[in-house]
Amino acid sequence: MTDASETVTSPLRLESLVPRFVSDQHGTYRDELVDLLTDDDRRARVWNIALTGGVRQREE
């Protein structure tokens, strides 16, 4: 247990949970979606698109 008079020296580190685009990881999916949505023949055959993603793990 620490004494209330002790100073905590490690800063509190906050990490944003806002999704962000990482070209190396997401570029292929983006390119495929753009191609699909701009190609009338392909778009006519697609009824739904499932998007999934990996779970980010916190580095310690």
N, CA, C and O of each residue as an XYZ file, in Angstrom:
240
protein
N       0.845     -1.178      0.000
C       0.000      0.000      0.000
C       0.889      1.241      0.000
O       1.918      1.277      0.675
N       0.491      2.241     -0.751
C       1.311      3.451     -0.834
C       0.797      4.513      0.121
O      -0.387      4.583      0.452
N       1.731      5.322      0.540
C       1.410      6.441      1.422
C       0.821      7.558      0.554
O       1.274      7.768     -0.572
N      -0.163      8.261      1.057
C      -0.815      9.346      0.312
C       0.163     10.456     -0.034
O      -0.082     11.220     -0.968
N       1.264     10.561      0.696
C       2.229     11.627      0.421
C       3.181     11.267     -0.717
O       3.907     12.134     -1.203
N       3.193      9.988     -1.159
C       4.062      9.584     -2.259
C       3.526     10.130     -3.582
O       2.317     10.203     -3.799
N       4.449     10.509     -4.456
C       4.071     11.035     -5.770
C       4.078      9.909     -6.790
O       5.022      9.121     -6.856
N       3.026      9.843     -7.575
C       2.966      8.854     -8.644
C       3.741      9.425     -9.825
O       3.425     10.509    -10.315
N       4.765      8.690    -10.285
C       5.624      9.213    -11.342
C       5.225      8.730    -12.732
O       5.620      9.347    -13.721
N       4.467      7.661    -12.840
C       4.096      7.184    -14.174
C       2.869      7.951    -14.674
O       1.849      8.019    -13.987
N       2.977      8.530    -15.878
C       1.845      9.298    -16.414
C       0.705      8.382    -16.838
O       0.919      7.235    -17.229
N      -0.471      8.898    -16.755
C      -1.651      8.170    -17.199
C      -1.660      8.204    -18.714
O      -1.607      9.281    -19.307
N      -1.724      7.055    -19.345
C      -1.700      6.993    -20.804
C      -3.077      6.617    -21.311
O      -3.597      5.547    -20.992
N      -3.661      7.494    -22.095
C      -4.969      7.245    -22.674
C      -4.812      6.931    -24.152
O      -3.995      7.539    -24.844
N      -5.597      5.982    -24.628
C      -5.542      5.609    -26.028
C      -6.916      5.806    -26.646
O      -7.921      5.348    -26.104
N      -6.952      6.483    -27.769
C      -8.206      6.728    -28.464
C      -8.792      5.412    -28.973
O      -8.061      4.553    -29.466
N     -10.097      5.258    -28.855
C     -10.787      4.072    -29.355
C     -11.469      4.335    -30.687
O     -12.196      3.482    -31.196
N     -11.237      5.515    -31.252
C     -11.829      5.885    -32.537
C     -11.189      5.027    -33.627
O      -9.963      4.924    -33.680
N     -11.981      4.417    -34.489
C     -11.387      3.629    -35.583
C     -10.526      4.517    -36.472
O     -10.836      5.690    -36.676
N      -9.464      3.963    -36.989
C      -8.617      4.732    -37.893
C      -8.225      3.849    -39.078
O      -8.096      2.630    -38.961
N      -8.042      4.501    -40.206
C      -7.700      3.807    -41.438
C      -6.193      3.602    -41.516
O      -5.425      4.559    -41.419
N      -5.772      2.354    -41.691
C      -4.363      2.013    -41.866
C      -4.252      1.377    -43.244
O      -4.713      0.256    -43.460
N      -3.640      2.099    -44.168
C      -3.612      1.689    -45.570
C      -3.079      0.269    -45.764
O      -3.643     -0.495    -46.547
N      -2.007     -0.092    -45.067
C      -1.440     -1.437    -45.218
C      -2.430     -2.527    -44.821
O      -2.432     -3.610    -45.407
N      -3.256     -2.247    -43.845
C      -4.197     -3.243    -43.347
C      -5.552     -3.181    -44.037
O      -6.213     -4.207    -44.198
N      -5.969     -1.993    -44.446
C      -7.329     -1.806    -44.942
C      -7.432     -1.470    -46.423
O      -8.523     -1.507    -46.993
N      -6.312     -1.143    -47.048
C      -6.321     -0.679    -48.435
C      -6.923     -1.673    -49.410
O      -7.677     -1.285    -50.302
N      -6.604     -2.944    -49.255
C      -7.140     -3.967    -50.158
C      -8.656     -4.019    -50.082
O      -9.329     -4.102    -51.109
N      -9.198     -3.971    -48.868
C     -10.649     -4.021    -48.687
C     -11.313     -2.774    -49.261
O     -12.352     -2.859    -49.915
N     -10.708     -1.623    -49.012
C     -11.238     -0.377    -49.558
C     -11.269     -0.424    -51.072
O     -12.277     -0.086    -51.693
N     -10.154     -0.847    -51.668
C     -10.072     -0.900    -53.130
C     -11.125     -1.838    -53.715
O     -11.747     -1.522    -54.729
N     -11.321     -2.974    -53.083
C     -12.315     -3.938    -53.574
C     -13.729     -3.372    -53.460
O     -14.537     -3.535    -54.374
N     -14.030     -2.714    -52.354
C     -15.362     -2.115    -52.188
C     -15.619     -1.002    -53.200
O     -16.709     -0.907    -53.764
N     -14.618     -0.170    -53.423
C     -14.770      0.912    -54.398
C     -14.994      0.326    -55.788
O     -15.864      0.786    -56.527
N     -14.199     -0.702    -56.146
C     -14.377     -1.352    -57.448
C     -15.773     -1.951    -57.578
O     -16.428     -1.807    -58.611
N     -16.214     -2.614    -56.538
C     -17.550     -3.220    -56.559
C     -18.637     -2.166    -56.735
O     -19.557     -2.341    -57.535
N     -18.529     -1.086    -55.994
C     -19.583     -0.066    -56.030
C     -19.579      0.771    -57.302
O     -20.571      1.430    -57.617
N     -18.472      0.749    -58.033
C     -18.415      1.531    -59.271
C     -18.598      0.668    -60.522
O     -18.646      1.195    -61.633
N     -18.700     -0.639    -60.351
C     -18.904     -1.559    -61.479
C     -20.377     -1.980    -61.491
O     -20.808     -2.766    -60.647
N     -21.137     -1.458    -62.440
C     -22.583     -1.713    -62.486
C     -22.924     -3.201    -62.589
O     -23.874     -3.660    -61.955
N     -22.156     -3.959    -63.383
C     -22.437     -5.398    -63.528
C     -22.246     -6.145    -62.216
O     -23.082     -6.964    -61.834
N     -21.153     -5.864    -61.532
C     -20.898     -6.528    -60.241
C     -21.904     -6.076    -59.189
O     -22.419     -6.892    -58.425
N     -22.180     -4.781    -59.151
C     -23.089     -4.247    -58.140
C     -24.483     -4.852    -58.278
O     -25.170     -5.036    -57.273
N     -24.908     -5.159    -59.479
C     -26.234     -5.738    -59.704
C     -26.349     -7.144    -59.119
O     -27.453     -7.603    -58.827
N     -25.215     -7.832    -58.946
C     -25.236     -9.211    -58.424
C     -25.004     -9.285    -56.921
O     -25.155    -10.357    -56.335
N     -24.649     -8.199    -56.295
C     -24.344     -8.205    -54.865
C     -25.517     -7.623    -54.089
O     -25.967     -6.510    -54.361
N     -26.003     -8.387    -53.123
C     -27.148     -7.934    -52.317
C     -26.741     -7.439    -50.945
O     -27.414     -6.582    -50.371
N     -25.667     -7.956    -50.420
C     -25.202     -7.464    -49.123
C     -23.701     -7.700    -48.994
O     -23.133     -8.557    -49.671
N     -23.086     -6.945    -48.136
C     -21.642     -7.016    -47.915
C     -21.412     -7.117    -46.413
O     -21.902     -6.291    -45.643
N     -20.668     -8.129    -46.009
C     -20.345     -8.290    -44.590
C     -18.950     -7.718    -44.334
O     -17.984     -8.079    -45.006
N     -18.864     -6.844    -43.379
C     -17.577     -6.266    -43.001
C     -17.175     -6.827    -41.646
O     -17.967     -6.830    -40.704
N     -15.968     -7.289    -41.558
C     -15.459     -7.798    -40.288
C     -14.100     -7.179    -40.029
O     -13.495     -6.591    -40.926
N     -13.638     -7.307    -38.845
C     -12.323     -6.784    -38.515
C     -11.741     -7.496    -37.321
O     -12.459     -8.077    -36.507
N     -10.447     -7.442    -37.229
C      -9.776     -8.054    -36.099
C      -9.930     -7.224    -34.848
O     -10.208     -6.026    -34.911
N      -9.751     -7.852    -33.735
C      -9.825     -7.159    -32.452
C      -8.423     -6.684    -32.114
O      -7.478     -7.472    -32.071
N      -8.300     -5.385    -31.876
C      -6.987     -4.865    -31.481
C      -6.670     -5.300    -30.080
O      -7.501     -5.197    -29.178
N      -5.472     -5.783    -29.902
C      -5.049     -6.161    -28.562
C      -4.132     -5.094    -28.012
O      -3.279     -4.553    -28.717
N      -4.324     -4.803    -26.750
C      -3.513     -3.786    -26.099
C      -2.103     -4.300    -25.886
O      -1.914     -5.417    -25.405
N      -1.121     -3.503    -26.235
C       0.279     -3.883    -26.002
C       0.673     -3.407    -24.616
O       0.375     -2.284    -24.209
N       1.338     -4.279    -23.919
C       1.750     -3.927    -22.558
C       3.235     -3.727    -22.485
O       3.765     -3.425    -21.416
